[in-house]
Amino acid sequence: MNMLWLMLLVVFSSSVSSNGINTTRPDVVNIGAILSFNSLIGKVAKVAINAAVEDVNSNSGILNGTKLKVAMQDTKDSDFLGIIEERHGGHNWSTILSDVSRDLPYCKRAPCPSFVLCCNRLHLDITSIPFFVRTTQSDLFQMAAVAELVGFYGWRDVVAIYIDDDFGRNGIAALGDQLNEKRCKISYKAPLNPKRAQKISATYCSRVLTLRMHTPDNELKRRFLSRWSNLTSSSSIGIRKSTDTFGLNTYGLYAYDSVWILARALESFFSQGGEATFSNDSSMTEFSGGHIHLDAMSIFDGGDLLLRSILQVNTTGVTGPIKFDADRNLNDPAYEVINVIGTGVRTIGYWSNFSGLSISPPMEVQKMKLKNTNSSQLYSVIWPGQTTQKPRGWVFPDNGRHLRIGVPLRISYREFVSKGDTQGSQGFSGYCIDVFTAALEQLPYGVPYNFVSYGDGHTNPPTTDLLRMITRGTFDAVVGDITITTSRAKMVDFTQPYIESGLVVVAPIRKSNSSAWAFLRPFTPMMWCVTGIFFLVVGAVVWILERRTNDDFRGPPRRQVVTIMWFSFSTLFFSQKERTGSTLARFVLIIWLFVVLVLNSSYTASLTSILTVEQLSSPVKGIESLVTSNEPIGFLRGSFAKNYLTDELNIHNSRLVPLNSPEEYNRALKAGPSGGGVAAVIDERAYMELFLSTRCEYSIVGQEFTKMGWGFAFPRDSPLAIDMSTAILKLSENGNLQRIHDKWLMRSACSSEGAKQDVDRLQIKSFWGLFLLSGLACVLALLLYLINMMCQFFKHSRDVSQPASLGSFLQFLKQKEEDVQIRSKRRRSERVSNRIMHENGSINDANF
């Protein structure tokens, strides 16, 4: 009988036919399985494997008569495993499996499917065990699910309690990697002795969240579940006692499917011509000794083909769809999120690698095509203490050290931060202080803190120096008007910006009074010139198209010039009296009238604005004009604006004038460049709006040329930075942030004068598309007209027997079309009369 041994889980022996060659499909394929018979998983797997073998052998549609035969070995009764474990000094199974796969060549050639093996929980390199196939879900996905649960409940730091062995250590390492992707971390790792773990678990884990592998409901699973009680009590399955009944678990389902995976892979293997051939290896001699003779083992030559057949299996089993990905993992791993309540459990949701957390089973989510469309959600959880309120995750101890919050002691713009005699907020007040305290009230935990001023009270403290106090441990946070910049973000973590404040240019302005020439201001000089030229061009084009057929466009040269001028500019009011008869002229005119309509409307709107709105103007038009000039520029001493102007805009340092307060801003701007002052001041918009609220002689000119904001600073990786960001967003959504802004920074009417700054004059760039359209219409009409005239000219030349030349063509264009047609007609009549007379004369001569 031809026989082939195959490994299920781990196989350490094989047998061949007497001559070592198997040239036909074997009658029996022996499957070796090593289980722990005394463990619950081992008991369930033993029943499930035998049931699967029985089902495969009774199915005539697979293996074509070849039968499977399983040989199971208890790990406690395995002499081979004892030798290997002794050889490795009692190392854990991760080391043993890796070394065995390296030292025993046959293990690298015979596929080793595993539905519950220690490798399932380890970062094993697939290349170190090339024939290892995981037929259950990888625990790496379980770590991803745990990390998503942590992120879902808003916890940033977790304490990891784990069994101190390879399983636990590698699992925690994988969990740490997944948590980092969620911006979470393991703050403390607590290893447990394996002997204490079970007692602690039974004592403390009575009301927790946990995960278990999810297998979708299907007909195969339901039928198998209905058979389970009979399988566990059947003596044919190999249970030692009829009273040894136990419930089916997920591992049993995967064990059952593992046998079917092997069966379908074997069917493909034999269908592709695979043969059960073996070869010996003399290197096995060194492993022999005692009752074990490893030198009698052989290498399975068809291992590569069988491995490919396993990985190409695509079927449906009791665990659902079965298909492997490129990493040899089963596709679409999924878990149930379980809430353990005393001795009972309840499913509160599901997790899968394609749908995330959801209250719907993954297969339903996939069918409904809801991937990435719904936010993560779970049913409510009953937490320890019989409460449904989510645990905070961490809190500040009531008797612990208060946070030291650094506050800049400003001498200007005290609306943002100031220290006075007020009792609230430890003597500090201002917009930034109110936002900070309001955000703290949004947190689900209390934060004890003390404000500590920073600065000498005579000058504004440098912001960078203040932030360095966090990195040195002097301060636990900084609250104030702190602008978020790239360099500062490398030192500390900032919250979500609570106010936008980019750099702007402030310069003196003057009021522009209305004048007798105000009607010219809506258009720029270039716009006026281009518009006038097009009026003349369109008039000239219409004159060319109409003069041969329309008497209104004919006459003495002086009259024709006047006609062109009059016709052109009368289109501005749609009052031209000359009629157009040709199709081409009408085409040009209709396009031009549309352009005139748009120009007329735009001019009217701009002129109305100029005459009714008070205009403000400034010699400085914005940051662009400042960069190209050589005039001095003021900035706030200690501000990041200096570095931005020199590094980003390449403004020479000699042009920059440091100023200390709004009063110095005022004096420098009034003096101007000629009086030792500055042409403009560059500072953040939040400051400038306060500065302008009482100074109407200045205004913001140009656009804000940076986009920045203010935030609160915390040490790197501080969970408070994230929670405070969430709190700031809540303040923005409920309107409290705007109310705090209005309380401290409500501007007077004067600060909005910049909105009236010099209404932009209409430029050619706003209308070049219209002019291009009209110009193309003129060119096209002239081109068609020229082609038509040339055709008529050549026909006329033939009629009058006149040679074609440029001079005669130009003369032809000057003539009225009606006169040309009459002359041509007369010439044709003369030719006909002459031909008739000639023919009559010829007849008379013949008769004579």
Buried (B, 14 or more C-beta within 10 A) or exposed (E): EBBBBBBBBBBBBBEBBEEEEBEEBBEBBBBBBBBBBEEEBBBBBBBBBBBBBBBBBEEEEBBEEBBBBBEBBBBEEBEBBBBBBEBBEEBBBBEBBBBBBEBBBBBBBBBBBBBBBBBBBBEBEBEEBBBBBBBBBBBBBBBBBBBBBBBBBBBBBBEBBBBBBBBBBBBBBBBBBBBEEBEBBBEEBEBBEEEEBEEEBEEEEEBBBBBBBBBBEBEBBEEBBEBBEEBBBBEEBEBEEEEEBEEBBBBBBBBBBBBBBBBBBBBBBBEEEBBBBBEBBEEBEEBEEEEBEBBEBBBBBBBBBBBBBBBEBEEBBBBBBBEBEEEBBBEBBBBBBBBBBEEEEEBBBBBBBEBBBBBBBBBBBBEEEEBEEBEBEBEEBBBEEEEEEBBEBEEBEEEEEEBBBBBBBBBBBBBBBBBEEEEEBBBBBBBBBBBBBBBBEBBEEEBEBEBBBBBEEEBBBBBBEBBBBBEEEEBBBBBBBBBBBEEBBEBBBBBBBBBEBBBBBBBBBEEBEEEEEBEEBBBBEEBBEBBEEBBEBBBBBBBBBBBBBBEBBBEEEEEBEEBBBEBBBBBBEEEBEBEBEBEBBBBBBEBBBBBBEEBEEBBEEBBEBBEEEEBBEBBBBBBBBBEEBEBBBBBBBBBBBBEBBBEEBEBEEEBBBEBBBBEBBBBBBEEBBEEEBBBBBBBBBBBBBBBBBEBBBBBBBBEBBBEBBBBBBBBEEBBBBBBBBBBBBBBEEEEBBEEBBEEBBEEEEBBBBBEBBBBEBBEBEBBEEBBEEBBEBBEBBBEBBEEEBEEBBEEBBEBBEEEEEEEBBEEBBEEBBEEBBEBBEEBEEEEEEEEEEEEEEEEEEEEE
